[in-house]
């Protein structure tokens, strides 16, 4: 089969083009917002645009938004960029609020500015995507891709290339000189038994990207291949086998001059920790301001419909397995606990130690009528935004379990305690996927932990933003919350 002619492109030029266009979007959106609002633009608006440009540019570099997106999906690229614009806008609005500059600007202009930025961000990226897809159909901007190692991971890569033509990859073939019995089934794709041919093609510039999909135990062969590829200009990527890919955070770190591979550690490192905390403080503070009337109304209703305190506290494990105190609206009647004191823990246990946990169930007689509504809508958890701003919790993260549950399930579920490599959250990946409420079987808890660990392993600040938005639409109401 004769391949289409291919033409190379300069990804650095594309990255610079994207940077310039994003900054132009910020300025042009502001000008359009002022025009539509019939507001004369003054220097203060230009200063706001400059401030937003600085915030967004730094955040975009931190999130690596301008790296080549050929290997990513369009939806991921758009969500990432729009999420960065959203966070940048929230940071700017928070700064303006703290400095009391907000009243100097037209609310209509600010609102339209944000709407125009998000709209133009989506539209021009859609245009660029469609333009690139058309050019690639003509043979432009195509990358020649080969895989050394006819393994299951290599086959997975081939399937991704075949099913996503818009990526602009043309598959050259598999190369594997191992015995036929050790070669994975490649669904009819011929496997070239001469790996040196792939290396020679790379030297001649006939291959742009070469993926190594050999198992980790073939370290000597991999080292030899990499040594020879050092004499080429081909981009080389290593596809991890199942052992590496199942590690929570397999990344290279350093102890002095010694390289190490981190296996279990928090995903919030360096600037990412600052970014996560900034999101929690900014969004948490804004939410507290917005829901303050609701907090007051719920407090009055609780006092008016049942005896006891408005709030109750629970002891939970937080970051690093350290105990923290979290707050909720009381949703149960007050009873006497084993120590002779009052207890209104909605988990059914003592609010101090949770030594015995009796989970709330459907039609639980301990739950008040108002409490049933609060729990079903998750309104009982609103006071936890104070925990978020205070630093004990995060908006997004694994839900905190009773202390007794931790001690029980850490012995039954593999990797259970790894969920404490991050702060517990008000909402999380498990919750928006339906694993919320009563965990009356081991299987239910295992699924919740599976989703928690998936979140921790793949965490990004943009995933947090996605979960927050999904929570607004489907995360609060739950038929499993009693």
Residue, then its C-alpha position, 0 to 999 in steps of 0.5 A: x500500500x502506498x502511503x500519502x506524502x507526509x510533511x513535517x510541522x514545527x510544534x514550537x511554532x504552534x505553541x507560540x501561536x496558541x500562547x499569543x491567541x490566548x492572550x488576544x482572546x483575553x483582550x479582545x473579549x474585554x473590548x467586546x464586553x465593553x462595546x456590548x455594555x456601552x461602557x467606555x474602556x478605561x485604563x483600569x480595564x486594561x490593568x485587569x486584562x494585564x493581571x488576568x493575562x499574567x495569572x493565566x499565562x503562569x497557570x497555563x505553563x504550570x499545567x503544560x497547556x502548550x505542550x503538543x496535544x497530538x497525543x491527547x483528545x480534543x475534549x481533554x484539551x478544551x476542558x483543560x484550557x477552559x478550566x485554566x481560564x476559570x481558575x484564573x478568573x476566580x483568582x482575579x475576582x478574589x484579588x479584586x474583592x480583597x482589595x475592594x476594587x470590584x465596585x470600580x468595574x461594571x458587573x455586566x462587563x465582567x460577566x460578558x468578559x468571562x462568557x466571551x473568553x470561554x466561548x472564544x476559547x472553545x470556538x477557536x480551538x474547535x476551528x484549529x482542530x478541524x483545520x488540522x484534521x483536514x490538513x492531515x487528511x491531505x498528508x500534512x503534519x503526519x507523524x510516522x510511528x513504530x512500536x518495538x515490542x509486540x506486547x499487549x501494551x503495544x497492541x493497546x497503543x496501536x488500537x488508540x492510533x487506529x481509532x483516533x485518526x485525528x491524532x495524525x499518526x501513521x502506524x509503520x509497524x511492530x518490531x520484535x525479535x523475540x521468539x514467536x511464542x513470546x510475541x503477543x497476538x497483533x490482530x493480523x498485523x505483521x511483526x518485523x523480526x528485525x529490531x535493527x531495521x527500526x533503528x536504521x529507519x529512525x536514523x534515516x528519518x523515516x520514523x518520527x516517534x518510536x514507542x518501546x513496549x517491551x516488558x520491564x524485565x528486558x532491561x538489558x535489551x531496552x538499554x541496548x536499544x536506547x543506546x543505539x537510538x541515541x544516534x538518531x533524532x527520533x522521539x522515543x517513548x517507553x510504554x510501561x508494563x502492567x507493573x509500572x502502570x499500576x503503581x500510584x505515582x511512578x516518577x523519578x525523584x532525587x536524593x542528593x545525586x541518586x535517582x529514585x522512583x517514588x511509588x507511594x506519595x501525595x500527588x500534590x508536590x511543589x507548585x501543585x500543592x499550592x495550586x490545590x490549596x489556592x483552589x480550595x481557599x478561593x472556591x471554598x470562600x466564594x461558596x461560603x459567601x454564597x451559601x451563608x443565607x442557606x446555612x442560617x436558614x438550616x440552622x433555624x430549622x434544625x433548632x425549631x424542629x428538634x432538640x439538640x445542637x445545630x452542628x455536631x463533630x466527627x473524628x476522621x482520618x485526614x492527610x497522612x492518617x492524622x485525626x481531624x475533626x469535621x463538622x456537619x449539620x445534625x440530622x439525627x435526634x440526640x441520644x445518650x452514648x455509652x459515656x453518658x453524654x449526648x451523641x447525635x453522630x449521623x454515622x451512628x457512632x460516638x462523635x469522638x472515637x467512632x469505636x462502634x459504627x452503625x451506619x444510617x439505613x433506609x427509614x432509620x428511626x434515628x433520623x429526623x424528617x428534616x435530617x432525611x432531607x438534608x442527608x438526601x441532598x447533602x446539605x448536612x455537609x455544607x459546614x465542611x466548607x469551613x473545614x476546607x478553608x481551615x485546611x483540614x479538608x479539600x473540596x475534592x478528595x476521598x470522602x472521610x470514613x469513620x475511624x472504626x471503618x478505617x481500622x476495619x477495612x484497612x485489613x480487608x481491602x488492599x491499598x485502603x490507606x493510600x486514600x490518605x495520601x491526600x486530604x479528604x474531600x466534600x465530594x469526590x470521583x467515587x461519589x459522582x459515579x454513584x459510590x456514595x451512601x451506605x456501604x453495607x457490603x465489602x464489595x461496595x466499599x471496594x468499589x468506592x476505594x477503587x474510584x478513590x485510588x483512581x482519582x489519586x493516581x491520575x489527579x490533576x487540578x483540572x480533574x478537580x474542576x471537572x468533579x466540582x462541575x459534575x457535583x453541581x449537576x448530579x453529585x448532591x442528590x443520591x438515592x443511596x444517602x440515608 
